């Protein structure tokens, strides 16, 4: 069940499924329950469950087979679990990306402001 922890629901579901995969209760090669079943199990919408499964796909823990479902990858294909240092590195990279995006947003706003003032100052063409 998804809880009001401040963490997005899709990440809570992904965390739980990841723990089941790493713990062996979702064995390699077995299919994940259907999106509908997972939505019922976690009390979440289909779109939230799809986001959670997307996170696991991105991490390489599961693989989708068109028309068949989503399956836990074989044990020899599973990526190693993330380490605390990995999480710190990613958090640092995300902070840098946020700062860069904020800087770019400010610069873009200045350019847009300059464009807006330059187009309003231009004399219009006179019609004869």
C-alpha positions in Angstrom: 0.0 0.0 0.0 1.3 3.5 -0.9 1.8 5.7 2.2 1.8 9.5 2.6 5.5 9.7 3.3 6.4 12.6 1.0 8.0 10.2 -1.4 6.2 9.9 -4.7 3.9 6.8 -4.9 5.7 5.4 -8.0 9.0 5.5 -6.2 7.5 3.7 -3.2 6.1 1.0 -5.5 9.5 0.7 -7.3 11.3 0.4 -4.0 9.0 -2.4 -2.9 9.2 -4.3 -6.1 13.0 -3.8 -6.2 13.3 -5.2 -2.6 11.2 -8.2 -3.7 13.4 -8.8 -6.7 16.7 -8.4 -4.7 15.2 -10.6 -1.9 14.2 -13.4 -4.2 10.4 -13.3 -3.7 10.2 -12.2 -7.3 12.6 -14.7 -8.9 14.5 -14.2 -12.1 12.4 -15.1 -15.1 9.1 -14.7 -13.4 6.6 -12.2 -14.6 5.6 -9.2 -12.6 1.9 -9.1 -11.8 -0.2 -7.2 -14.3 -0.4 -3.5 -14.1 -4.0 -3.8 -13.0 -3.1 -6.2 -10.3 -0.3 -4.0 -9.0 -2.6 -1.0 -9.0 -5.1 -2.9 -6.9 -2.3 -4.3 -4.6 -0.8 -0.8 -4.0 -4.0 1.2 -4.1 -2.5 3.3 -6.9 -3.5 4.3 -10.4 -2.4 2.5 -13.5 -0.2 5.4 -14.6 1.6 5.4 -11.2 2.3 1.7 -11.5 3.5 2.1 -15.1 5.9 4.8 -13.8 7.2 2.4 -11.1 7.8 -0.4 -13.6 9.5 2.1 -15.9 12.0 2.9 -13.1 12.7 -0.8 -12.8 13.2 -1.1 -16.5 15.6 1.8 -16.5 17.5 0.2 -13.7 17.7 -3.0 -15.7 15.9 -5.1 -13.1 13.0 -6.1 -15.4 12.5 -6.5 -19.1 9.3 -6.1 -21.1 8.2 -8.6 -23.8 5.6 -7.2 -26.2 2.3 -9.0 -25.7 3.6 -11.2 -22.9 4.4 -9.0 -19.9 7.2 -7.7 -17.8 9.7 -10.2 -16.4 12.4 -10.1 -13.8 15.7 -10.4 -15.5 17.9 -13.5 -15.1 20.2 -13.3 -12.1 23.3 -13.1 -14.2 21.8 -10.1 -16.0 20.8 -8.1 -12.9 22.9 -5.1 -12.2 24.5 -4.9 -8.8 22.6 -3.1 -6.1 23.3 0.6 -5.7 25.7 1.4 -2.9 25.5 4.4 -0.5 28.3 6.1 -2.4 26.4 5.7 -5.7 23.3 7.4 -4.2 25.5 10.3 -2.9 27.1 10.7 -6.4 23.7 10.7 -8.1 22.3 13.2 -5.5 25.3 15.5 -6.2 24.8 15.2 -10.0 21.1 16.0 -9.6 21.9 19.1 -7.5 24.4 20.3 -10.2 21.8 19.7 -12.9 19.2 21.7 -11.0 21.6 24.6 -10.5 22.4 24.5 -14.2 18.7 24.5 -15.2 18.0 27.4 -12.8 20.9 29.3 -14.3 19.7 28.6 -17.8 16.2 29.6 -16.9 17.4 33.0 -15.6 19.5 33.6 -18.7 16.6 32.6 -21.0 14.3 35.0 -19.1 16.8 37.8 -19.7 17.0 37.0 -23.4 13.2 36.9 -23.7 12.9 40.2 -21.9 15.5 41.8 -24.2 13.7 40.4 -27.3 10.4 41.8 -26.0 11.7 45.3 -25.4 13.6 45.4 -28.7 10.5 44.5 -30.7 8.4 47.0 -29.0 11.0 49.8 -29.6 11.2 49.1 -33.4 9.4 51.6 -35.4 6.6 50.1 -37.4 6.4 50.2 -41.1 4.3 53.0 -42.5 1.7 52.1 -45.0 1.3 54.3 -48.0 
